[in-house]
Amino acid sequence: MFYVILESTRSALISILAHGLRSFLTTLGIVIGVASVIAVISLTQGMSAFIGESFSSLGSNSLTIQSYTPISEAMRGVRARLTPEDLELIERRAGGVASITPILYASRSSQVRYAAQTTFSQIMGTTYAYRDVAQAWVQSGRFIAESDNLTRRRVTVIGEKVRDDLGLPENPVNEYVELGGEWFKIIGLLEAKGDVMGFDQDDIVLVPYSTMRSLAGNQSQIDIQIQLSLSEQAEVDDVTRQLTALLRNAHDLEPDEDDDFRINTAEQLMETFDTIISMVTLVIGGIVSISLLVGGIGIMNIMLVSVTERTREIGICKAIGAKRLHILAQFLIEAMLLSLLGGLIGLALGYGLGTAISSSIDSFPPASIPLWAIALALGFSGFVGVLFGILPAAKAANLDPIDALRYE
Amino acid sequence: MNIADDNLIRLHDISKHYEMGSTLVRALDDISVEIQRGDWVSFIGSSGSGKSTFLNILGCLDRPTQGEYFLNGVYVEELGPNRLAEIRNREIGFIFQSFNLLPRATALGNVMQPLVYRRIGYRQRREMARQALDRVGLGDRVDHLPNQLSGGQRQRVAIARALVTEPSILLADEPTGNLDSQTSADIMQLFDQLHREGQTLILVTHEEDVAGLGDRVIELLDGKIIRDRRAGEPLH
């Protein structure tokens, strides 16, 4: 069997090389198919790797607690909330927490103005602990201090993008910006962090939490987010369980009621993104692999033509002692080699394409091909070759030697 | 299968019938022939006499409708397609009127081809093919493609290809049909030489000159043997 494969491969190669241009055109469908699959995979995988890195910079030991209202509840006008009391409760009762901070998002306008420039940004009320929890460091000035919160100072720390949008000087400290109709003094500028999946981490404006609350007026029913980071030896699962118990108790939830809050870890968030990316990869990959099938049909077509063209040759080979297996193997291996060759060219092309795209678009992560994608592309193109080579090969193998010899 | 005689080929009441529309064509009708090892037998007949059908059956490319065919002691009719392919490879060397060389293979490649089906390694194949080409006087043309060779040279390549497997019989179908008279004479001389070396030869032709060179001439007409004579005997 090995001998047959070896000899068939030898003659298949000779045949492919003898019709260089035709072989190339035949396999073009496979080349394009594999190239697009690889380009797509290399881009999404590059993105996924990049997101992984970005999230690890967020700190994998941080937790975010948000209120959660199921849609059916929201329709009835019920809204779940996380309240400052919940925060206090956690601060007092929960173990394993290194630092904890509330985040209060601006409820009305998020308009930011400096001189004649206006922009919209994410305005968040928080405390000094945010710096540790979110790994947010200032490049100039200082971060929000505890005293800022105690005295409800109208001070703000802004992100690089906001500074840029407003046309503020390189060092914006001591400038004043207008947030929701009130003037705030800039006390710090955050280090640039870049963006994750189109969400710009530098597009934020931080103000003291209590200042934000006072701006919200005497709205007693505010809904906050709580971010906390775990102490070194704490286990994420333990803390999550503990927090869940605390909050369920505080919210008077019956055992049969669902949580009205969600505890997210950075890891979970990353997994969510990963799931989305694999879905996208799968869908695009699926669509693109249709082109591989089309390429396979192209190969089948040419192989059928080739069988007809070589009918007489097949007759000769049968007359001098070729068995069905020999003829079958020769054409099957030729189809498979054509397809595999296309796969290899497509692989190189697709990687080149992915790299070109990722490097030509700013802020796009570098392309990367995982080994499984290479194996998949080659395996699939080989499979396509066999699948669409069987029909022509069987046709050749089943030719009657007398008819084949008589064929003009 | 009690065949232990000297006959290399024994055909007994071989018939081949085709349905052509509603009429039954008797391409071969009860043919019985015995051919001994080392013989040079020519089958002669006009077109339509059934000689091509006869050749196909002799060469194990086709099966008779009825009758028995023993080749080298083997009852051929019982064999499946793969065994038949082996028989063609081992026992028979085909030589065709239109040469039937593989167009994309060199002379050497063509001669090596039947050895591929015998699982012989590349180096040994090449060596055997070189020797066969030397034997037909083409030792200096091994790397030429068929379309770079003259008709006579192509037929020599075909003969080398038939010889390389050391077959029991050489089966030649109008081997000089596409050649000019001088080249034909050269080829026939080569056959004569092979015959003197002990090779069994079966020729199918419609030319009396060619047929007359062998030991024995068998005349076919309408699927029947009408005459079986020693070569050189007068025709009438």
Interface residues (C-beta under 8 A of the other chain):
Chain A: Y3 E7 I14 S15 A18 R312 E313 G315 I316 C317 K318 A319 I320 G321 A322 K323 R324 L325 H326 P401 I402 L405
Chain B: N56 G59 L61 D62 P81 N82 A85 E86 R88 N89 R90 F94 F96 N100 L101 L102 P103 R104 A105 Q113 P114 V116 Y117 R118 R119 R161 T165
